[in-house]
Amino acid sequence: MGVRTVSPAPQLLADQVRLRLVFRILAILGCAVLLAAALTYALAVGSQSIPVDQVIAALRDDADLKKSVLIIVREVRLPRALVGALVGLNLSVAGVM
């Protein structure tokens, strides 16, 4: 019986698969961070500028905010931003097909 050696190819292939998986996870996390930043920017910018901390407080239902800020963020800008994000998602899925 001869000595059988294992070629480094399976280990190299496993390392490449692991590296691709890490890259894909980092890419998805990066896209999620960019989406959150874009939505926050969309909620803060408009004819009446609202600071980001007030936008976040309006999303958390903070009672200390003015009612006008709550109405602008929740009833005007949030639906528009969410529809824009969903349309972008649908366009990207249609582009993949």
C-alpha positions in Angstrom: 0.0 0.0 0.0 1.3 3.4 -0.9 1.1 6.6 0.9 -1.8 8.7 -0.3 -1.4 12.4 -0.3 -4.2 14.9 -0.3 -4.0 17.6 -2.8 -4.4 21.2 -1.6 -7.1 21.8 -4.2 -10.1 20.9 -1.9 -8.8 23.1 0.9 -8.2 26.0 -1.6 -11.7 25.5 -3.0 -13.2 25.7 0.6 -11.2 28.8 1.3 -12.5 30.5 -1.9 -16.1 29.5 -1.0 -15.7 30.9 2.5 -14.2 34.1 1.1 -17.1 34.6 -1.3 -19.6 34.0 1.5 -17.9 36.7 3.7 -17.8 39.1 0.8 -21.5 38.6 0.0 -22.5 39.1 3.7 -20.4 42.3 3.9 -22.0 43.5 0.6 -25.5 42.9 1.9 -24.7 44.6 5.2 -23.2 47.6 3.3 -26.3 47.8 1.1 -28.5 47.7 4.2 -26.5 50.6 5.8 -26.8 52.6 2.6 -30.5 52.0 2.4 -31.0 53.1 6.0 -28.9 56.3 5.4 -30.9 57.0 2.2 -34.2 56.6 3.9 -33.1 58.8 6.8 -31.9 61.5 4.3 -35.3 61.2 2.4 -37.1 61.8 5.7 -35.0 64.7 6.7 -34.8 66.8 3.5 -37.7 68.6 2.0 -39.3 72.0 1.8 -39.0 72.1 5.6 -35.6 70.7 6.7 -35.9 68.5 9.8 -32.7 67.5 11.7 -31.9 63.8 11.7 -32.3 63.5 15.5 -35.8 64.8 15.2 -36.6 62.4 12.4 -35.4 59.5 14.4 -37.4 60.7 17.4 -40.5 61.0 15.2 -40.1 57.5 14.1 -39.8 56.3 17.7 -42.9 58.3 18.6 -41.2 60.7 21.0 -43.8 62.9 22.8 -41.5 65.9 23.1 -41.6 66.7 19.4 -43.9 69.3 17.8 -47.0 67.8 16.2 -46.1 69.4 12.8 -42.8 67.4 12.7 -44.6 64.2 13.5 -47.2 64.8 10.8 -44.6 65.7 8.2 -42.4 62.7 8.9 -45.0 60.1 9.4 -47.8 61.0 7.1 -46.0 62.8 4.2 -42.4 61.7 4.0 -42.4 58.2 5.3 -45.0 56.7 2.9 -43.2 58.4 0.0 -39.8 57.1 1.0 -41.1 53.6 1.6 -42.9 53.5 -1.8 -39.7 54.7 -3.4 -37.6 52.0 -1.7 -40.2 49.3 -2.8 -40.3 50.5 -6.4 -36.5 50.4 -6.5 -36.6 46.9 -5.1 -39.1 45.8 -7.7 -37.1 47.4 -10.5 -33.9 45.6 -9.4 -35.8 42.2 -9.3 -37.2 42.9 -12.7 -33.7 43.7 -14.0 -32.3 40.4 -12.7 -35.0 38.4 -14.5 
